[in-house]
Amino acid sequence: MSHNMPLSPRPLHHLSDVQRRVLTTRQLREHGVTASVAAERSRADGPWQQLLPGVHLLHPGPATSEERLLAALLYTASRGQGADGPRPDGGPYGEAMITGLAALALRHFSSAPPLASLDHIDVLVPRTRRLRGTGFVRFVRGGSLPGPQYLAGVPTAPVARALADAVARLTDAVLVRRLLTESVRHGHCEAAALVAELNSARLLSRPHVVDAVDALLAEGRAIAEGRLYDMVRGHHLPEPLWNVELRLPGGPALGGVDAYWREQAVAVEIDARAPRQDEEVWRGGLGRKREHLERLGITVVRMTPKKLRESPEEQAAVVRTALVAAADRDPASYVVVLPR
């Protein structure tokens, strides 16, 4: 049998091109190739290669990035769980998914090194799996795994989780900052979701991560403010006063709001707080401010960056309803409006 001859007895037409080039020892056996023949053909001078234990590349020469990804997943699935049989969740790789820098490279992050240059491919697996990294495969274990997102058929960790797994291994402060900033600036994920993931991974105690997060939150707020401007103008709402501070006449400051319609006493506040501030903290600070404003007759509409990105039309409808309802309310207390 030459390495170009089709395998038998099981046909390969159901497999993609890359799946035909990367097969496990068990898959080869199902195609009539014994383990000893596979080992013989995968010698240093043979037409095949053994990329990882029990995983073969059916051509000479370097493996492509796609082949390395598939090999990493096949190796992970084959360790102690019968890789090629039915999976508990119906997928060929079980719960395993690509994470870290490899997952970011798959999403074409310009700040991430290209897949071909990575020495390791990180694979996210349940904490209960007893696995040992080998070759270019490195394992990241998690107690609660997110649902994978499929990119070109490759199960991949969501952006926030992939970033947290990448940052956990990085010491380059500049690269960390670039990755986090790009994730928010290009709309891959919201700043709040990313900070929550970093917090869950206990990475917020690292100085270079904290510095990057401060820049990230500022970036996220600026983007959210831009979306608020676009929402107001794109949905033909009356022009508000932007970024103002409210005060009682001769009294203390009531707090700043992102947009304020003076005649209708309607305020919009972007809630871009970091998830480190739990609900109890919010009620003690921002929540108290909102309650105070509403006692004065001011309607406060709270929006998150995610809502502004995903449902601007719905948010515009909420504001419009509040503006219309102002005609049926008692007049609000007079407040002084100052630039913030």
LINPECOR-V427815 format. One line per field, one symbol per residue. ss: DSSP state (H for helix, E for strand, - for the rest). Layout:
BEGIN
ss: ???
END
This chain:
BEGIN
ss: ----------------HHHHHEEEHHHHHH----HHHHHHH-------EEEE--EEE-------HHHHHHHHHHHHHH------------------EEEHHHHHHH--------HHH---EEEEEE-------E--EEEEEE------EEE--EEE--HHHHHHHHH-----HHHHHHHHHHHHH-----HHHHHHHHHH------HHHHHHHHHHHHHHHHHHHHHHHHHHHH------EEEEEEEE----EEEEEEEEE----EEEEE--------HHHHHH-HHHHHHHHHH---EEEEE-HHHHHH-HHHHHHHHHHHHHHHHH------EEEEE-
END
